[in-house]
């Protein structure tokens, strides 16, 4: 903390004690008798993501997924106003344009700063669900129509030509 304060001073920046959070990285859960010191938090926001004292990324993944769901609903809602169940092709935009809009907005939302952290299978699956939902909405499909026509999420995803989120993050 002393080095950080000195660096901020060297760069003519101000250190705001009320806004500064401390994080003790241990990798294990805290004991019930272990008390946090002043300003210490269990999770802190850092460079566009969340860092946890147990080195887990659950809060960060949940935040990214929630932002992704919100973005999909916002975009799809804009072109589906007044339509049956908010789906369909009557909005005047072709599917390729809708897919491109979804891809250019949703994928960066759920993968921003993705290389600055580790991912496990559960977390990749969580953001993959958001991407598949984006494809479904861009294609104007819902579960009922997919079930009636025997279409799976994998089939839609391949038809859209999107890379998996695992591949996007790896790249």
C-alpha positions in Angstrom: 0.0 0.0 0.0 2.9 2.4 0.7 4.4 1.7 -2.7 1.0 2.2 -4.4 0.5 5.5 -2.5 4.0 6.7 -3.5 3.4 5.7 -7.2 0.1 7.7 -7.2 2.0 10.7 -5.8 4.8 10.4 -8.4 2.2 10.5 -11.1 0.5 13.5 -9.6 -2.6 11.5 -8.9 -4.8 11.6 -5.8 -5.4 8.6 -3.6 -9.0 8.6 -2.3 -9.0 6.7 1.0 -12.8 6.5 0.9 -12.8 4.9 -2.5 -9.8 2.6 -2.1 -10.6 -1.0 -1.3 -8.2 -3.5 0.1 -8.2 -7.2 -0.9 -6.3 -9.9 0.9 -5.6 -12.7 -1.5 -5.5 -16.1 0.2 -7.1 -18.7 -2.1 -9.1 -20.1 0.8 -12.3 -19.2 2.5 -12.0 -16.9 5.5 -12.7 -18.4 8.9 -15.7 -17.0 10.8 -13.3 -15.6 13.5 -11.2 -13.8 10.9 -12.2 -10.1 10.9 -11.5 -7.9 7.9 -9.5 -4.7 8.5 -10.7 -1.3 7.7 -11.4 -0.9 3.9 -10.9 -4.6 3.2 -13.5 -6.3 1.0 -14.3 -9.8 -0.1 -14.5 -8.7 -3.8 -13.2 -5.6 -5.5 -13.7 -4.1 -9.0 -10.4 -3.9 -10.9 -9.8 -2.9 -14.5 -13.2 -3.8 -15.8 -13.7 -7.0 -13.8 -14.1 -8.3 -10.3 -11.4 -9.9 -8.2 -12.3 -12.1 -5.2 -10.1 -12.8 -2.1 -10.5 -16.5 -2.8 -9.3 -16.0 -6.4 -12.7 -17.1 -7.7 -14.4 -15.4 -10.6 -18.0 -16.1 -9.9 -19.0 -12.5 -9.3 -17.2 -11.4 -12.5 -18.9 -14.1 -14.6 -22.3 -13.4 -13.1 -21.8 -9.7 -13.9 -20.8 -10.3 -17.5 -23.6 -12.8 -18.1 -26.2 -10.3 -16.6 -24.9 -7.5 -18.8 -25.0 -9.9 -21.8 -28.7 -10.9 -21.1 -29.6 -7.2 -20.6 -27.9 -6.3 -23.9 -29.7 -9.1 -25.9 -33.1 -8.2 -24.4 -32.5 -4.5 -25.1 -31.5 -5.0 -28.8 -34.1 -7.7 -29.6 -36.7 -5.7 -27.8 -36.0 -2.7 -30.1 -36.7 -4.6 -33.3 -39.5 -6.8 -31.9 -41.8 -4.2 -30.5 -45.5 -5.1 -31.1 -44.7 -8.6 -32.5 -46.1 -11.9 -31.3 -44.0 -12.9 -28.3 -41.4 -10.4 -29.4 -40.1 -12.8 -32.1 -40.5 -13.1 -35.9 -39.3 -11.7 -39.1 -41.7 -8.8 -39.6 -39.3 -6.1 -38.4 -37.7 -5.3 -41.8 -34.1 -6.3 -40.9 -32.7 -9.4 -42.5 -31.3 -12.1 -40.3 -27.7 -11.5 -41.3 -28.0 -7.9 -40.2 -29.6 -8.9 -36.9 -26.9 -11.5 -36.3 -24.2 -9.0 -37.0 -25.7 -6.4 -34.7 -26.0 -9.1 -31.9 -22.5 -10.3 -32.5 -20.9 -6.8 -32.5 -22.6 -5.8 -29.2 -23.2 -8.9 -27.1 -19.9 -10.8 -27.7 -17.7 -7.9 -26.5 -20.0 -7.3 -23.6 -19.6 -10.9 -22.3 -15.9 -11.3 -23.2 -14.4 -7.9 -22.3 -11.1 -8.3 -20.3 -11.6 -12.1 -20.8 -7.8 -12.7 -21.2 -7.0 -11.1 -17.9 -8.5 -14.0 -15.9 -8.9 -17.7 -15.8 -12.1 -19.5 -16.9 -13.5 -22.8 -15.8 -16.1 -25.0 -17.7 -19.1 -23.7 -15.6 -18.2 -20.1 -16.4 -17.7 -20.7 -20.1 -21.0 -22.5 -20.2 -22.7 -19.5 -18.5 -21.5 -17.0 -21.1 -22.1 -19.5 -23.9 -25.8 -19.6 -22.8 -26.0 -15.8 -23.3 -24.4 -16.1 -26.8 -26.9 -18.8 -27.8 -29.8 -16.8 -26.5 -28.5 -13.9 -28.7 -28.5 -16.1 -31.7 -32.0 -17.4 -31.0 -33.3 -13.8 -30.6 -31.5 -12.6 -33.8 -33.0 -15.6 -35.7 -36.5 -14.8 -34.4 -36.8 -18.2 -32.7 -38.2 -19.3 -29.4 -38.2 -22.6 -27.6 -41.7 -23.5 -28.9 -40.8 -22.9 -32.5 -37.6 -24.7 -32.1 -39.3 -27.7 -30.5 -42.0 -27.8 -33.2 -39.4 -27.8 -36.0 -36.9 -30.0 -34.2 -34.2 -27.3 -34.2 -31.5 -27.3 -31.5 -29.4 -24.4 -30.2 -26.3 -26.1 -31.7 -28.0 -26.0 -35.2 -28.9 -22.3 -34.9 -25.4 -21.5 -33.6 -23.7 -23.3 -36.5 -26.1 -21.7 -39.0 -25.2 -18.3 -37.6 -21.5 -19.0 -38.1 -20.5 -17.8 -34.7 -17.4 -19.1 -32.9 -17.9 -20.6 -29.5 -17.1 -18.2 -26.6 -14.2 -20.6 -25.7 -12.7 -20.0 -29.1 -13.3 -16.2 -28.9 -11.6 -16.0 -25.5 -8.7 -18.2 -26.6 -8.2 -16.1 -29.7 
